[in-house]
Amino acid sequence: MNSELVIKAGAIIASFGTIFLVIFAIVLLVFSITKLCDNGLKCIYVSNAPYPLNLLIAPIVLVVILVFIACGIAMIRLGKWSFNKKKLYDKNN
């Protein structure tokens, strides 16, 4: 696979992850979180965001966003490593 294509794809994936992380942070800051507790020890936290946005406030969403960013950065690093290795190989031959 072309290393320049891997670098571009990694940049796009990392950019999408960053955009979703910013959206996640904005929703978290704009809409308050309510703590609902029974008389027991169990408490749940509920976002006051409207329907489509309240689905974003979940720990698994944050994990997926961070995985997207990490995969994009890994693709960029792998593409640059491959590109530099190829350039060094072409230089020696």
N, CA, C and O atoms as a DFTB+ gen file, in Angstrom:
372 C
 N C O
     1  1       0.849      -1.183       0.000
     2  2       0.000       0.000       0.000
     3  2       0.889       1.238       0.000
     4  3       1.968       1.244       0.591
     5  1       0.429       2.261      -0.656
     6  2       1.180       3.498      -0.767
     7  2       1.235       4.195       0.591
     8  3       0.204       4.421       1.226
     9  1       2.449       4.531       1.029
    10  2       2.604       5.124       2.357
    11  2       1.988       6.519       2.440
    12  3       1.528       6.929       3.505
    13  1       1.976       7.248       1.326
    14  2       1.352       8.575       1.341
    15  2      -0.156       8.466       1.528
    16  3      -0.774       9.317       2.167
    17  1      -0.741       7.417       0.967
    18  2      -2.170       7.186       1.142
    19  2      -2.495       6.822       2.588
    20  3      -3.522       7.241       3.122
    21  1      -1.619       6.042       3.218
    22  2      -1.818       5.678       4.621
    23  2      -1.720       6.921       5.506
    24  3      -2.490       7.072       6.454
    25  1      -0.780       7.802       5.197
    26  2      -0.627       9.042       5.968
    27  2      -1.875       9.912       5.837
    28  3      -2.361      10.457       6.828
    29  1      -2.395      10.044       4.612
    30  2      -3.594      10.857       4.400
    31  2      -4.811      10.247       5.090
    32  3      -5.606      10.961       5.700
    33  1      -4.954       8.929       4.993
    34  2      -6.085       8.266       5.647
    35  2      -5.987       8.415       7.165
    36  3      -6.998       8.645       7.829
    37  1      -4.792       8.287       7.714
    38  2      -4.599       8.474       9.150
    39  2      -4.930       9.885       9.586
    40  3      -5.510      10.092      10.652
    41  1      -4.564      10.855       8.764
    42  2      -4.877      12.250       9.094
    43  2      -6.381      12.489       9.081
    44  3      -6.900      13.214       9.929
    45  1      -7.080      11.891       8.131
    46  2      -8.535      12.060       8.058
    47  2      -9.202      11.404       9.259
    48  3     -10.095      11.991       9.870
    49  1      -8.776      10.189       9.603
    50  2      -9.374       9.482      10.739
    51  2      -9.118      10.237      12.041
    52  3     -10.025      10.395      12.858
    53  1      -7.879      10.706      12.233
    54  2      -7.554      11.460      13.446
    55  2      -8.327      12.782      13.497
    56  3      -8.731      13.223      14.572
    57  1      -8.531      13.409      12.345
    58  2      -9.298      14.659      12.305
    59  2     -10.759      14.428      12.684
    60  3     -11.339      15.204      13.444
    61  1     -11.354      13.353      12.148
    62  2     -12.739      13.037      12.519
    63  2     -12.840      12.740      14.012
    64  3     -13.783      13.181      14.670
    65  1     -11.889      12.007      14.541
    66  2     -11.894      11.723      15.971
    67  2     -11.786      12.988      16.799
    68  3     -12.452      13.124      17.825
    69  1     -10.946      13.914      16.355
    70  2     -10.781      15.183      17.070
    71  2     -12.048      16.020      17.005
    72  3     -12.432      16.647      17.992
    73  1     -12.698      16.034      15.845
    74  2     -13.947      16.790      15.701
    75  2     -15.008      16.226      16.641
    76  3     -15.711      16.982      17.311
    77  1     -15.124      14.896      16.692
    78  2     -16.114      14.289      17.585
    79  2     -15.752      14.504      19.050
    80  3     -16.643      14.618      19.891
    81  1     -14.464      14.562      19.368
    82  2     -14.058      14.853      20.746
    83  2     -14.454      16.270      21.144
    84  3     -14.885      16.503      22.274
    85  1     -14.311      17.209      20.226
    86  2     -14.724      18.590      20.497
    87  2     -16.241      18.663      20.674
    88  3     -16.726      19.347      21.574
    89  1     -16.989      17.964      19.823
    90  2     -18.449      17.933      19.959
    91  2     -18.841      17.323      21.298
    92  3     -19.738      17.828      21.972
    93  1     -18.170      16.233      21.687
    94  2     -18.429      15.589      22.972
    95  2     -18.189      16.569      24.115
    96  3     -19.001      16.660      25.035
    97  1     -17.078      17.302      24.062
    98  2     -16.758      18.253      25.127
    99  2     -17.756      19.400      25.183
   100  3     -18.137      19.839      26.268
   101  1     -18.183      19.889      24.021
   102  2     -19.150      20.994      23.990
   103  2     -20.481      20.555      24.587
   104  3     -21.072      21.275      25.391
   105  1     -20.955      19.368      24.192
   106  2     -22.224      18.861      24.732
   107  2     -22.106      18.660      26.236
   108  3     -23.039      18.956      26.984
   109  1     -20.960      18.158      26.675
   110  2     -20.763      17.934      28.100
   111  2     -20.740      19.241      28.897
   112  3     -21.219      19.291      30.030
   113  1     -20.186      20.286      28.306
   114  2     -20.111      21.567      29.003
   115  2     -21.399      22.381      28.928
   116  3     -21.743      23.082      29.879
   117  1     -22.103      22.296      27.818
   118  2     -23.301      23.121      27.632
   119  2     -24.483      22.589      28.434
   120  3     -25.205      23.357      29.070
   121  1     -24.679      21.268      28.403
   122  2     -25.825      20.672      29.080
   123  2     -25.373      20.047      30.387
   124  3     -24.353      19.361      30.446
   125  1     -26.142      20.293      31.423
   126  2     -25.755      19.804      32.747
   127  2     -26.023      18.307      32.886
   128  3     -26.801      17.719      32.136
   129  1     -25.361      17.723      33.855
   130  2     -25.529      16.316      34.195
   131  2     -26.252      16.261      35.544
   132  3     -25.860      16.937      36.495
   133  1     -27.303      15.457      35.616
   134  2     -28.080      15.319      36.844
   135  2     -27.748      13.989      37.501
   136  3     -27.676      12.955      36.837
   137  1     -27.549      14.029      38.800
   138  2     -27.263      12.817      39.578
   139  2     -28.559      12.350      40.223
   140  3     -29.174      13.082      40.998
   141  1     -28.974      11.123      39.901
   142  2     -30.196      10.551      40.464
   143  2     -29.812       9.404      41.384
   144  3     -29.241       8.405      40.947
   145  1     -30.133       9.560      42.668
   146  2     -29.795       8.532      43.653
   147  2     -31.052       8.040      44.352
   148  3     -31.948       8.818      44.681
   149  1     -31.099       6.744      44.568
   150  2     -32.126       6.177      45.434
   151  2     -31.612       6.303      46.864
   152  3     -30.575       6.924      47.099
   153  1     -32.312       5.734      47.793
   154  2     -31.842       5.756      49.177
   155  2     -30.647       4.832      49.380
   156  3     -29.985       4.887      50.417
   157  1     -30.374       3.993      48.404
   158  2     -29.242       3.076      48.502
   159  2     -27.951       3.720      48.030
   160  3     -27.846       4.945      47.962
   161  1     -26.989       2.905      47.711
   162  2     -25.680       3.382      47.273
   163  2     -25.596       3.597      45.766
   164  3     -24.644       4.207      45.280
   165  1     -26.581       3.104      45.026
   166  2     -26.535       3.157      43.575
   167  2     -27.019       4.509      43.061
   168  3     -28.134       4.928      43.372
   169  1     -26.196       5.184      42.283
   170  2     -26.564       6.452      41.668
   171  2     -26.344       6.350      40.164
   172  3     -25.443       5.648      39.705
   173  1     -27.179       7.058      39.401
   174  2     -26.980       7.147      37.961
   175  2     -26.880       8.619      37.585
   176  3     -27.415       9.493      38.267
   177  1     -26.190       8.864      36.495
   178  2     -26.000      10.218      36.002
   179  2     -26.692      10.339      34.650
   180  3     -26.495       9.501      33.771
   181  1     -27.499      11.378      34.486
   182  2     -28.294      11.570      33.289
   183  2     -28.000      12.953      32.721
   184  3     -27.971      13.943      33.451
   185  1     -27.783      13.007      31.409
   186  2     -27.547      14.288      30.748
   187  2     -28.872      14.960      30.447
   188  3     -29.855      14.292      30.129
   189  1     -28.901      16.276      30.546
   190  2     -30.097      17.047      30.234
   191  2     -30.123      17.505      28.782
   192  3     -30.943      18.346      28.414
   193  1     -29.242      16.966      27.961
   194  2     -29.191      17.321      26.545
   195  2     -30.417      16.770      25.822
   196  3     -31.000      15.781      26.266
   197  1     -30.818      17.399      24.709
   198  2     -31.935      16.863      23.927
   199  2     -31.585      15.490      23.330
   200  3     -30.427      15.072      23.345
   201  1     -32.604      14.803      22.808
   202  2     -32.485      13.392      22.434
   203  2     -31.261      13.024      21.594
   204  3     -30.511      12.148      22.027
   205  1     -31.003      13.610      20.452
   206  2     -29.868      13.061      19.695
   207  2     -28.522      13.307      20.371
   208  3     -27.584      12.530      20.195
   209  1     -28.429      14.377      21.136
   210  2     -27.147      14.703      21.763
   211  2     -26.899      13.936      23.054
   212  3     -25.748      13.712      23.427
   213  1     -27.968      13.527      23.745
   214  2     -27.751      12.823      25.008
   215  2     -27.190      11.418      24.798
   216  3     -26.690      10.808      25.743
   217  1     -27.264      10.905      23.590
   218  2     -26.661       9.612      23.289
   219  2     -25.136       9.696      23.261
   220  3     -24.449       8.688      23.426
   221  1     -24.615      10.897      23.053
   222  2     -23.161      11.088      23.018
   223  2     -22.523      11.035      24.397
   224  3     -21.330      10.756      24.518
   225  1     -23.298      11.297      25.430
   226  2     -22.735      11.357      26.777
   227  2     -22.760       9.956      27.389
   228  3     -23.639       9.611      28.179
   229  1     -21.778       9.178      26.999
   230  2     -21.611       7.816      27.521
   231  2     -20.125       7.484      27.493
   232  3     -19.409       7.938      26.600
   233  1     -19.657       6.710      28.445
   234  2     -18.227       6.379      28.472
   235  2     -17.745       5.633      27.231
   236  3     -16.611       5.833      26.794
   237  1     -18.586       4.779      26.661
   238  2     -18.166       4.018      25.479
   239  2     -17.941       4.940      24.283
   240  3     -17.085       4.661      23.444
   241  1     -18.692       6.025      24.195
   242  2     -18.500       6.990      23.102
   243  2     -17.124       7.635      23.216
   244  3     -16.424       7.798      22.217
   245  1     -16.745       7.996      24.421
   246  2     -15.425       8.587      24.633
   247  2     -14.327       7.595      24.291
   248  3     -13.315       7.976      23.703
   249  1     -14.506       6.340      24.645
   250  2     -13.509       5.303      24.327
   251  2     -13.367       5.143      22.820
   252  3     -12.251       5.052      22.308
   253  1     -14.492       5.107      22.106
   254  2     -14.452       4.964      20.648
   255  2     -13.769       6.168      20.000
   256  3     -12.980       6.008      19.069
   257  1     -14.066       7.357      20.484
   258  2     -13.437       8.567      19.945
   259  2     -11.922       8.514      20.150
   260  3     -11.160       8.803      19.227
   261  1     -11.487       8.147      21.352
   262  2     -10.051       8.078      21.623
   263  2      -9.369       6.984      20.814
   264  3      -8.212       7.141      20.425
   265  1     -10.061       5.881      20.552
   266  2      -9.501       4.817      19.710
   267  2      -9.349       5.313      18.278
   268  3      -8.344       5.022      17.631
   269  1     -10.330       6.059      17.773
   270  2     -10.216       6.628      16.431
   271  2      -9.010       7.549      16.335
   272  3      -8.249       7.466      15.371
   273  1      -8.825       8.413      17.301
   274  2      -7.690       9.333      17.281
   275  2      -6.379       8.557      17.346
   276  3      -5.444       8.860      16.605
   277  1      -6.303       7.558      18.226
   278  2      -5.084       6.757      18.361
   279  2      -4.782       5.980      17.084
   280  3      -3.623       5.894      16.678
   281  1      -5.805       5.414      16.443
   282  2      -5.586       4.678      15.189
   283  2      -5.117       5.614      14.079
   284  3      -4.239       5.260      13.293
   285  1      -5.695       6.792      14.018
   286  2      -5.267       7.755      13.013
   287  2      -3.820       8.173      13.207
   288  3      -3.065       8.270      12.240
   289  1      -3.429       8.419      14.442
   290  2      -2.040       8.800      14.723
   291  2      -1.099       7.630      14.432
   292  3       0.001       7.827      13.915
   293  1      -1.533       6.417      14.764
   294  2      -0.703       5.240      14.468
   295  2      -0.531       5.058      12.968
   296  3       0.550       4.690      12.508
   297  1      -1.580       5.311      12.205
   298  2      -1.465       5.208      10.747
   299  2      -0.515       6.257      10.193
   300  3       0.259       5.972       9.279
   301  1      -0.566       7.462      10.735
   302  2       0.356       8.513      10.291
   303  2       1.795       8.109      10.600
   304  3       2.673       8.231       9.747
   305  1       2.035       7.628      11.815
   306  2       3.393       7.219      12.202
   307  2       3.887       6.055      11.346
   308  3       5.039       6.048      10.911
   309  1       3.017       5.070      11.102
   310  2       3.394       3.924      10.286
   311  2       3.684       4.344       8.850
   312  3       4.639       3.861       8.240
   313  1       2.872       5.232       8.313
   314  2       3.096       5.720       6.950
   315  2       4.387       6.499       6.827
   316  3       5.113       6.340       5.845
   317  1       4.688       7.343       7.807
   318  2       5.947       8.095       7.767
   319  2       7.150       7.172       7.920
   320  3       8.174       7.364       7.264
   321  1       7.023       6.162       8.793
   322  2       8.110       5.200       8.963
   323  2       8.353       4.449       7.662
   324  3       9.500       4.282       7.248
   325  1       7.293       4.000       7.018
   326  2       7.414       3.269       5.759
   327  2       7.978       4.165       4.664
   328  3       8.816       3.729       3.876
   329  1       7.524       5.413       4.610
   330  2       8.008       6.350       3.602
   331  2       9.500       6.618       3.780
   332  3      10.252       6.621       2.806
   333  1       9.930       6.844       5.023
   334  2      11.350       7.103       5.276
   335  2      12.199       5.865       5.016
   336  3      13.319       5.980       4.518
   337  1      11.683       4.686       5.344
   338  2      12.410       3.446       5.088
   339  2      12.572       3.229       3.585
   340  3      13.641       2.821       3.131
   341  1      11.539       3.494       2.825
   342  2      11.589       3.353       1.368
   343  2      12.559       4.364       0.764
   344  3      13.322       4.032      -0.144
   345  1      12.530       5.597       1.267
   346  2      13.417       6.629       0.760
   347  2      14.881       6.283       1.050
   348  3      15.750       6.489       0.203
   349  1      15.148       5.758       2.246
   350  2      16.506       5.343       2.604
   351  2      16.946       4.163       1.747
   352  3      18.107       4.112       1.341
   353  1      16.070       3.226       1.463
   354  2      16.378       2.069       0.630
   355  2      16.679       2.515      -0.796
   356  3      17.623       2.018      -1.410
   357  1      15.888       3.447      -1.332
   358  2      16.120       3.951      -2.693
   359  2      17.422       4.745      -2.764
   360  3      18.091       4.734      -3.797
   361  1      17.783       5.418      -1.707
   362  2      19.004       6.217      -1.663
   363  2      20.244       5.316      -1.681
   364  3      21.251       5.652      -2.304
   365  1      20.165       4.169      -0.994
   366  2      21.309       3.254      -0.938
   367  2      21.473       2.460      -2.220
   368  3      22.570       1.966      -2.478
   369  1      20.454       2.313      -3.025
   370  2      20.569       1.543      -4.281
   371  2      20.755       2.403      -5.472
   372  3      20.866       1.896      -6.589
